[in-house]
Structures are given as structure tokens and as C-alpha cells.
Amino acid sequence: MKTLITLFTLLSFVFVKDQETLSIKATFFGHEEGFYYFTDFNDNSFFFEGVEAAAKEKFDLTKKSFIGKKFNITYKIETTKGEYGEEYYASIIVDLVMLE
């Protein structure tokens, strides 16, 4: 499943410019090893590598009480460098609005 999520995310990045903000409506699935997992209403899976401070102040997604909650997620895609200097795209949450 993680391979499918990674493949989907990487393919979606091909068509997105760096620092552009995007929005989706999705259900929070959980937080694990620094990643935040969501599933949209079409059962597409998304993961985010970080949350900016303003969004983190609104909702602490490391708490299990938010699992299953629906959010409008505004995020940006940044080019970053990995452990060995390779460049990759990372999705970062910039704003969260709970829908329920």
C-alpha cells in the first residue's frame, strides 16, 4: 500500500510547480514516522511530510483523536534534498479546516 501511495504522489508532482498551493478534502487516516496520511472521498491516498506551524497550532495531528475526521487541507509542494543529496518533492500542509 505504501508503494501505491508513493507512486501516486510522485506522479501527481510531475504536473505541479514548486511552492504552488493546492487543496483537497480528505479524511485523516493517521500519523506514523513523521508522515501524515489522508484518504479523499474517492479513496485516493495522500501523505504529507510536514505541517507548518500555523496549521499545527489549529490541530495536533499526532493525537489519535483526529483519526477519522474530515479536513479541507491546503498544502504546498517543496523540492527538498534527501539523506544522500538526491532531490525529491515533499508535500507540506499549510492550513487545515475541519469539515465536521
Rosetta blueprint (number, residue, H / E / L):
1 M L
2 K H
3 T H
4 L H
5 I H
6 T H
7 L H
8 F H
9 T H
10 L H
11 L H
12 S H
13 F H
14 V L
15 F L
16 V L
17 K L
18 D L
19 Q L
20 E L
21 T E
22 L E
23 S E
24 I E
25 K E
26 A E
27 T E
28 F E
29 F E
30 G E
31 H E
32 E E
33 E L
34 G L
35 F E
36 Y E
37 Y E
38 F E
39 T E
40 D E
41 F L
42 N L
43 D L
44 N L
45 S E
46 F E
47 F E
48 F E
49 E L
50 G E
51 V E
52 E L
53 A H
54 A H
55 A H
56 K H
57 E H
58 K H
59 F L
60 D L
61 L L
62 T L
63 K L
64 K H
65 S H
66 F H
67 I L
68 G L
69 K L
70 K E
71 F E
72 N E
73 I E
74 T E
75 Y E
76 K E
77 I E
78 E E
79 T E
80 T E
81 K E
82 G L
83 E L
84 Y L
85 G L
86 E L
87 E E
88 Y E
89 Y E
90 A E
91 S E
92 I E
93 I E
94 V E
95 D E
96 L E
97 V E
98 M E
99 L L
100 E L
